[in-house]
Structure formats: structure tokens, C-alpha cells
Amino acid sequence: MKSKNIGGKRLEWVDQAKGLGIFLVIYAHNIPFSEAYIYSFHMPLFFFVAGMFHPKLTSKSTIVHRAKSILIPYFFWATFLYVFWYFLGRHYGDSLNHNLDPLKGLVGVFYAQGDIEYMDWGIPMWFLPAIFVTFCLYSFLNLIKHKHVKLLGLVALIVFGLAYPCFSDFKLPWSLDVACVSLSFYALGNFLKPHLLEITKIRLVLFFIISVVMSLALALLNSKIDMYRAQYGNELLFLLNGTSGTLMVLLFFKLIHWNTIFSYLGKNTILLLALHFRALTVIKAGLLIFGITNFNFDEPGKFAVSCLQVILLLPVIYVVNKYIPLLNGKVKKA
């Protein structure tokens, strides 16, 4: 989820798309009426964008660089979140009612799967190991010289990922099966990148309209998606919906050329992903001070809380970027 560059120049429309994507992650976790629609494409968007910037040549240095930018922030923030949960979080709210085993929670830091039983401390963090696995799988496929064999391998991995939850409830480490499914969006992003960069204005408008219509229609036809739990509903509808929703967001920001806050958010997705629930904890603690104990917010309240979560994290983003940028996935290339 680190920021990307081409020829030293940032693609602001991609940053803005990522920024909207991470805000939708935060907003959807507050369970708005549009939750199911957001879930239909918000994770595919990130896999697609990551695929757009897959390195042309895979080497030891590119793998090490990607590991530093994803896994070091993951293990630091996952450990931080687990410690917070162990000493405080598990003693309140739903976590208290679930009576969870702290040892399983610790295992979850390294396993990065297993639902609340193993990741009650921070389920959204599943995405970071999963996208690293996706990167590694695609890098492996790129070592295959024969195009048809490479395509066959890609299809086989995607089919395995989609079929696995139909035959087993066992959660694979680092969401391996989900990463196989994510290859569909990752590979498509890598393939479509030059076309998106060079698309004409007329085609841009046309494909944006088509993607909006498809995204809305397909979301209505399918059941709720949850990639972490490998819940895809109708698999074909999921793949089409995830792609159309992703293109809808990307084409929108390529079309409007507005400089928005989303550009900044898109450059800082790891911190927002890792800490937005803790920002919600701060908000609830503040409400308790004023005697407010009902956290069942109405729709405007959910949107306002999501905005406040982002605002509370802005100082954290500033400090981390200034003093420890590695914890936000910012690694200098060797």
C-alpha cells in the first residue's frame, strides 16, 4: 500500500483513488447503509493499484524492498495493537463478551488470519501480509517465460483461491487462498496500467459511465463480499463487480483533476489502516467523558465519526513520516 511513482512523478489520480479507498475502509467499518456496496470493490481497488506498479523485473532487491515496506510496518503495528488489546481492549465491549484466548491472539500476529478468535486486536491488518503474498505469487509467475504457461498458472491459482473456501474452513496463513483470488485484480492492474495512462478523454468518460452502471448493478445482484473471510457470493459477479468498482474510482479521479484531501490519505494508507479503530476508541472514550454511552450512531453520525477518525490520525501521520517513515511503508530504494 506504499505510495507509487512513475519516472519520479507521482500519479495524483492514483493517490486520490487510494485515499478514497482507505476512507471507504474506515467508513465501512462503522457499518453504514452502503456497507455491502463498499465491500464489493474497496479491497479489489488496492490489489489492482498494487498490480499497476509491480516492478518490471523481479530481483532479490525488489523483494527485499517490498518486504521492508509492507512487513516491517505490519509486524510493528500488529504487535502494538496486540499489546493494546492484551492490556486494555480485551477487557471492554464485545471483546470482553467473546472471552478470547490471549495466546491465540498472539499467534494471530504471525498467522494473520483466523477471524476474531486470532485477530480481534486488529482484523484490518490481514491485508498487508496478503498483499505481500500476492506480490510474491505474481513475481513467481513472471519468472515463467512462456506466456501461455504463465496465463495457465495465473488462472489455476485464481481458481484454487476461489474453490478453496468451498471445500475447507481451515484459514490459510497470511490469507494465501485470498491472495490467489487477489491475483485476478493485481494482474489486471498490471495489464491495464499503460491503457489507463494513455486513455483518451472520450473513452475515459465512456468507460467511467459503464463502470458506474456495472458496479451498481452487479452489487445488487450479488451477496455481501468479505475478502478476509473468503466470502465472495457468486464468484463471477464478485470478480466483475470488484473490477468495475475499481475502474469507477480510478477513472473518476483521472477525469476530474481535483486536488483533494484524498491525495494525502492515499500516501498514508498503512497508518490509517492500522490505527483507525484505535482512533475510534479515543472517540468513544471522549464521548463517555460527556456521559454518552450509546454508540449506535445514525447515518450522518457514522460519516462524521469516520471523518473524525481520519482527523485524529493526521498528527500521528505527521510524526511518523517525519521521524520513522519506515513504519508508514516509506522505504528509500537502494
C-alpha positions as CSV (number, residue, x, y, z in Angstrom):
1,M,0.0,0.0,0.0
2,K,3.0,2.3,-0.2
3,S,2.9,5.3,-2.5
4,K,4.0,4.8,-6.1
5,N,5.9,6.8,-8.6
6,I,6.5,6.6,-12.4
7,G,9.5,8.3,-13.8
8,G,9.8,10.2,-10.5
9,K,6.4,11.8,-10.9
10,R,3.5,10.9,-8.7
11,L,0.2,9.9,-10.2
12,E,-2.0,12.0,-8.2
13,W,-5.2,10.4,-9.5
14,V,-4.0,7.1,-8.3
15,D,-3.1,8.5,-4.8
16,Q,-6.6,10.1,-4.7
17,A,-8.2,6.8,-5.6
18,K,-6.3,5.0,-2.9
19,G,-7.2,7.9,-0.5
20,L,-10.9,7.4,-1.2
21,G,-10.4,3.7,-0.9
22,I,-8.9,3.9,2.6
23,F,-11.6,6.3,3.7
24,L,-14.2,3.9,2.5
25,V,-12.5,1.1,4.5
26,I,-12.8,3.3,7.6
27,Y,-16.4,4.3,6.8
28,A,-17.5,0.7,6.0
29,H,-16.1,-0.4,9.4
30,N,-18.7,1.9,11.0
31,I,-21.4,-0.2,9.3
32,P,-23.2,2.4,7.2
33,F,-26.2,1.6,4.9
34,S,-23.8,1.4,2.0
35,E,-21.5,-1.2,3.7
36,A,-22.3,-4.0,1.3
37,Y,-21.7,-1.9,-1.7
38,I,-18.3,-0.6,-0.4
39,Y,-17.2,-4.1,0.4
40,S,-17.9,-5.1,-3.2
41,F,-14.9,-3.2,-4.5
42,H,-12.8,-1.4,-1.8
43,M,-10.3,-4.3,-1.3
44,P,-10.0,-5.1,-5.1
45,L,-9.1,-1.5,-5.6
46,F,-6.0,-1.8,-3.5
47,F,-4.9,-5.0,-5.1
48,F,-5.5,-3.5,-8.6
49,V,-3.4,-0.4,-7.8
50,A,-0.6,-2.5,-6.3
51,G,-0.5,-4.5,-9.5
52,M,-0.2,-1.3,-11.6
53,F,3.1,-0.7,-10.0
54,H,4.6,-4.2,-9.9
55,P,8.3,-4.0,-10.8
56,K,9.2,-4.9,-14.4
57,L,12.0,-7.1,-13.2
58,T,11.8,-9.2,-10.1
59,S,15.1,-9.5,-8.2
60,K,16.3,-10.1,-4.6
61,S,16.4,-6.3,-4.1
62,T,12.8,-5.7,-5.2
63,I,11.6,-8.5,-3.0
64,V,13.6,-7.1,0.0
65,H,12.4,-3.6,-0.7
66,R,8.7,-4.7,-0.8
67,A,9.2,-6.8,2.3
68,K,10.6,-3.8,4.2
69,S,7.8,-1.5,3.0
70,I,5.0,-4.0,4.0
71,L,6.1,-6.5,6.6
72,I,8.1,-4.2,8.9
73,P,5.1,-1.8,9.3
74,Y,2.8,-4.9,9.6
75,F,4.7,-6.5,12.4
76,F,5.3,-3.3,14.3
77,W,1.7,-2.1,14.2
78,A,0.3,-5.6,14.7
79,T,2.5,-6.0,17.9
80,F,1.4,-2.6,19.1
81,L,-2.3,-3.4,18.5
82,Y,-1.9,-6.7,20.2
83,V,-0.3,-5.2,23.3
84,F,-3.0,-2.5,23.5
85,W,-5.7,-5.3,23.1
86,Y,-4.0,-7.5,25.7
87,F,-3.8,-4.9,28.4
88,L,-6.9,-2.8,27.7
89,G,-9.0,-3.7,24.7
90,R,-10.0,-7.3,25.6
91,H,-11.4,-6.1,28.9
92,Y,-14.2,-4.0,27.3
93,G,-17.0,-4.1,24.9
94,D,-17.5,-7.1,22.5
95,S,-14.0,-8.4,23.2
96,L,-15.0,-8.9,26.9
97,N,-18.1,-10.8,25.9
98,H,-16.1,-13.1,23.5
99,N,-13.8,-14.3,26.3
100,L,-10.9,-14.7,23.9
101,D,-7.6,-16.5,24.5
102,P,-4.6,-14.1,24.5
103,L,-2.3,-16.8,23.3
104,K,-4.4,-17.3,20.2
105,G,-4.3,-13.5,19.7
106,L,-0.5,-13.6,19.8
107,V,-0.5,-16.4,17.3
108,G,-2.7,-14.3,15.1
109,V,0.0,-11.6,14.9
110,F,2.2,-14.1,13.0
111,Y,-0.6,-16.1,11.3
112,A,-2.6,-13.0,10.2
113,Q,-5.8,-15.0,9.8
114,G,-8.5,-16.7,12.0
115,D,-11.2,-14.1,12.4
116,I,-11.8,-12.5,15.9
117,E,-10.5,-15.6,17.7
118,Y,-7.0,-14.8,16.5
119,M,-7.2,-11.2,15.2
120,D,-9.6,-9.4,17.5
121,W,-6.7,-6.9,18.1
122,G,-6.9,-5.7,14.5
123,I,-8.6,-7.7,11.7
124,P,-7.9,-5.0,9.1
125,M,-4.2,-5.8,9.3
126,W,-4.8,-9.0,7.3
127,F,-4.4,-7.0,4.2
128,L,-0.7,-6.3,4.5
129,P,0.6,-9.9,4.6
130,A,-2.0,-10.8,2.0
131,I,-0.8,-8.2,-0.5
132,F,2.8,-9.2,0.1
133,V,1.9,-12.8,-0.7
134,T,0.1,-11.6,-3.8
135,F,3.2,-9.7,-4.9
136,C,5.4,-12.8,-4.4
137,L,3.0,-15.1,-6.3
138,Y,2.9,-12.6,-9.2
139,S,6.6,-12.3,-9.2
140,F,6.9,-16.1,-9.3
141,L,4.6,-16.2,-12.3
142,N,6.7,-13.6,-14.1
143,L,9.6,-16.0,-14.0
144,I,7.8,-18.2,-16.4
145,K,8.9,-17.3,-19.9
146,H,6.1,-18.9,-21.9
147,K,3.1,-16.6,-22.0
148,H,0.5,-19.3,-22.3
149,V,2.0,-21.3,-19.4
150,K,2.1,-18.1,-17.3
151,L,-1.5,-17.4,-18.1
152,L,-2.4,-21.0,-17.2
153,G,-0.6,-20.7,-13.9
154,L,-2.4,-17.5,-13.1
155,V,-5.8,-19.0,-13.9
156,A,-5.0,-22.1,-11.8
157,L,-4.1,-20.0,-8.8
158,I,-7.2,-17.9,-9.1
159,V,-9.4,-21.0,-9.4
160,F,-7.7,-22.6,-6.4
161,G,-8.3,-19.4,-4.3
162,L,-12.0,-19.3,-5.3
163,A,-12.5,-23.0,-4.8
164,Y,-10.6,-23.4,-1.5
165,P,-13.3,-22.0,0.9
166,C,-15.9,-24.2,-0.8
167,F,-14.0,-27.3,0.5
168,S,-12.3,-26.2,3.7
169,D,-12.9,-23.9,6.6
170,F,-9.2,-24.0,7.6
171,K,-7.8,-20.5,7.4
172,L,-4.5,-20.5,5.5
173,P,-1.7,-18.4,6.9
174,W,-1.3,-14.9,5.5
175,S,-4.6,-15.4,3.6
176,L,-2.9,-17.5,1.0
177,D,-6.1,-18.5,-0.7
178,V,-7.4,-14.9,-0.7
179,A,-4.1,-13.8,-2.2
180,C,-4.6,-16.2,-5.0
181,V,-8.0,-14.7,-5.7
182,S,-6.5,-11.2,-5.4
183,L,-4.1,-12.1,-8.3
184,S,-7.1,-11.5,-10.6
185,F,-7.2,-7.8,-9.7
186,Y,-3.4,-7.5,-9.3
187,A,-2.7,-9.0,-12.7
188,L,-5.4,-6.9,-14.3
189,G,-4.0,-3.7,-12.8
190,N,-0.6,-4.6,-14.2
191,F,-2.0,-5.3,-17.6
192,L,-4.3,-2.2,-17.8
193,K,-1.8,0.3,-16.5
194,P,-0.5,1.5,-19.8
195,H,-4.0,1.7,-21.2
196,L,-5.2,3.8,-18.3
197,L,-2.2,6.1,-18.6
198,E,-2.9,6.7,-22.3
199,I,-6.7,6.6,-22.4
200,T,-8.4,9.3,-24.5
201,K,-10.9,11.7,-22.9
202,I,-13.8,10.3,-24.8
203,R,-13.0,6.7,-23.8
204,L,-12.4,7.9,-20.3
205,V,-15.9,9.3,-20.0
206,L,-17.4,6.3,-21.7
207,F,-15.7,3.7,-19.6
208,F,-16.4,5.7,-16.4
209,I,-20.1,5.6,-17.1
210,I,-20.0,1.9,-18.0
211,S,-18.1,1.1,-14.8
212,V,-20.6,3.1,-12.6
213,V,-23.6,1.3,-14.1
214,M,-21.9,-2.1,-13.9
215,S,-20.7,-1.6,-10.3
216,L,-24.1,-0.6,-9.0
217,A,-26.0,-3.3,-10.9
218,L,-23.6,-6.2,-10.0
219,A,-23.6,-5.2,-6.4
220,L,-27.3,-5.5,-6.3
221,L,-27.2,-9.0,-7.8
222,N,-24.6,-10.4,-5.5
223,S,-24.5,-11.0,-1.8
224,K,-22.2,-9.2,0.6
225,I,-18.5,-9.6,-0.1
226,D,-15.9,-10.1,2.7
227,M,-12.5,-11.0,1.2
228,Y,-10.8,-11.5,4.6
229,R,-13.3,-14.3,5.3
230,A,-13.2,-15.6,1.7
231,Q,-16.9,-14.7,1.2
232,Y,-17.4,-13.9,-2.5
233,G,-21.0,-14.8,-3.1
234,N,-21.2,-15.5,-6.8
235,E,-17.6,-15.7,-7.9
236,L,-18.1,-14.3,-11.4
237,L,-20.2,-11.4,-10.1
238,F,-17.6,-10.7,-7.5
239,L,-14.7,-10.5,-10.0
240,L,-16.7,-8.3,-12.4
241,N,-18.0,-6.1,-9.5
242,G,-14.6,-5.7,-8.0
243,T,-13.1,-4.7,-11.3
244,S,-15.9,-2.3,-12.4
245,G,-15.9,-0.6,-8.9
246,T,-12.2,-0.2,-9.0
247,L,-12.2,1.3,-12.5
248,M,-15.1,3.6,-11.4
249,V,-12.9,5.1,-8.7
250,L,-9.7,5.3,-10.7
251,L,-11.4,6.8,-13.8
252,F,-13.3,9.3,-11.7
253,F,-10.1,10.8,-10.3
254,K,-8.4,10.7,-13.6
255,L,-11.3,12.6,-15.0
256,I,-11.8,15.4,-12.5
257,H,-8.2,16.6,-11.9
258,W,-9.2,18.0,-8.5
259,N,-6.6,18.4,-5.7
260,T,-8.4,16.8,-2.7
261,I,-7.5,15.5,0.7
262,F,-7.8,12.0,-0.7
263,S,-4.4,12.5,-2.3
264,Y,-2.8,12.9,1.1
265,L,-4.7,10.0,2.5
266,G,-3.6,7.8,-0.4
267,K,0.0,8.5,0.5
268,N,-0.6,7.3,4.1
269,T,-2.8,4.2,3.8
270,I,-0.8,1.9,6.1
271,L,-1.2,4.2,9.2
272,L,-4.9,4.8,8.5
273,L,-5.4,1.1,8.1
274,A,-3.6,0.1,11.2
275,L,-4.9,2.8,13.6
276,H,-8.4,3.8,12.6
277,F,-10.0,1.5,15.1
278,R,-7.8,2.9,17.9
279,A,-8.9,6.4,16.8
280,L,-12.5,5.2,17.2
281,T,-11.5,4.0,20.7
282,V,-10.4,7.6,21.5
283,I,-13.7,9.0,20.2
284,K,-15.7,6.6,22.3
285,A,-13.6,7.4,25.4
286,G,-14.3,11.1,24.8
287,L,-18.0,10.5,24.5
288,L,-18.0,8.6,27.7
289,I,-16.5,11.6,29.5
290,F,-19.5,13.6,28.4
291,G,-21.8,10.8,29.6
292,I,-22.7,9.5,26.2
293,T,-22.8,5.6,26.3
294,N,-24.9,4.9,23.2
295,F,-22.5,4.3,20.2
296,N,-25.2,3.3,17.8
297,F,-24.7,6.3,15.5
298,D,-27.2,7.4,12.8
299,E,-26.0,7.6,9.2
300,P,-24.7,11.2,9.4
301,G,-23.1,10.3,12.7
302,K,-21.3,7.4,11.2
303,F,-19.9,9.6,8.4
304,A,-18.9,12.3,10.9
305,V,-17.2,9.7,13.1
306,S,-15.3,8.4,10.1
307,C,-14.1,11.9,9.3
308,L,-13.1,12.4,12.9
309,Q,-11.1,9.2,12.9
310,V,-9.0,10.5,10.0
311,I,-8.5,13.9,11.6
312,L,-7.3,12.3,14.9
313,L,-4.7,10.3,12.9
314,L,-3.3,13.3,11.0
315,P,-0.8,14.3,13.8
316,V,0.3,10.6,14.1
317,I,0.9,10.5,10.3
318,Y,2.9,13.7,10.5
319,V,5.1,12.5,13.4
320,V,5.7,9.0,11.9
321,N,6.5,10.4,8.4
322,K,9.0,12.9,9.9
323,Y,10.8,10.6,12.3
324,I,10.1,7.0,11.5
325,P,8.7,6.9,7.9
326,L,9.5,3.1,7.6
327,L,6.5,2.5,9.9
328,N,4.3,4.0,7.2
329,G,5.9,1.9,4.4
330,K,8.2,4.6,3.1
331,V,11.5,2.9,2.2
332,K,14.3,4.5,0.2
333,K,15.3,2.5,-2.8
334,A,18.8,1.1,-2.7
